[in-house]
Every structure is written in C-alpha cells, then in structure tokens.
Amino acid sequence: MEEARKQIIQTLKTYQINKTPLPEIETDQTPASSESVERFKFEFERVGGNLIEAKPKEIYKKLSEIISSENIQKIFAENFEKSIDEKIKDLQVSQIITQPHSEKQLADVDASITGCDFLIAETGTIVFIHRENKFKSAVLLPRIHIVIANKTQIISTFEELVKRIDGNFDSIFLITGPSRTADIEKVLVRGVHGPQKVYIILT
C-alpha cells in the first residue's frame, strides 16, 4: 500500500514539472477607478446586496441605521482599527461579542460586522481569505452580515485576485450577495446557507 502511494505521488510530481505554465495576468495596482467602484456597486446590488457609501466619520451613523431598521440586538464584531472599534462599542445593542466561544454562540447573534480582503468589481463578490485569527463562521451563521470595506480593496476581475493572492492562503470565501436557493419547487428562498442580507459600508 505504502509503495503504491509513493508511486502515485511520484507520478503526480512528474506531471507537475511538465505542466503548462499559467499565462501572465496583467494586474492594476492603482487605487480603484470610479468605473470599478460603480461596476462593483451595480453587480453587488444586482445580486441582492445593499451597498452604502459613507465617509469614515459616518460609519457609526450608518451602522446605527442598519441596526435600527433590522431590529438587531446581538452582534459579533471582529477587531478593526481602534477608531472603528470605538464606534462599534457605542452601538445601541444588548450584546456585542468579539471573542465567540463556539459556532452556536455565533449562530445566536443577529448580525456580524467584519472587514474583508477584496471586492471583485466584475461579479460584485466579497473575498475573505482565512487567517487563524478570523472566525469563518462569522460570515455564514448570523442572519445579517455587515462588511466595512474601503474602495482601495476593489479589484477588477477574478484573474486579478488570483494573481494578487498567489496561492498564499489556507482557505478562501467568495460571497456574491445574500444566500439563496431555489432547490425546492423552484421557489427562491433566502438565508438557507448563509445570511439573509448582506450590507457593505464602503468608505
């Protein structure tokens, strides 16, 4: 058994050496153009997302408006820079969790507030690259997901994403709009496999 395993691995390595090289992909490292921002907004809202443009000083106000309109009482918030953390602490909710002990605890909150790594303009997709200090379930279990992002995180295409991350990740989440399915009798249902609503506060 062990010998067969070694032979299979050696065969795979042989083909890897002779594999066809991937084409070079041109990437744009400059800040997102106004066209990219508008394209992302169009695609994100087309799949059911809610995008709110705001200045950094308006983050608290926009968060408060969402919390009020969605009747949110319990939130999970990941760690942001100090100025944003202070705004989140002042939100009028009954409970704020920053270090959940279990997935069940995350499932019990009404909303999660997280950052993200990239936003893909051509599909309106939010990109989360897993790191040990982040909670993957935070983007899946609460019924509402609020992302605080910056326009500099917008990239044009999925190919550009692949080029930028260059395989340096353990896992990656690509989320395009709220969770929805029409598996049963072709009736569209939201929130089956993830949040019912996804907001982005874009600064």
Order of alpha helices (4+ residues) and beta strands (2+ residues): alpha-alpha-beta-alpha-beta-alpha-beta-alpha-beta-beta-beta-beta-beta-alpha-beta-beta-beta-beta
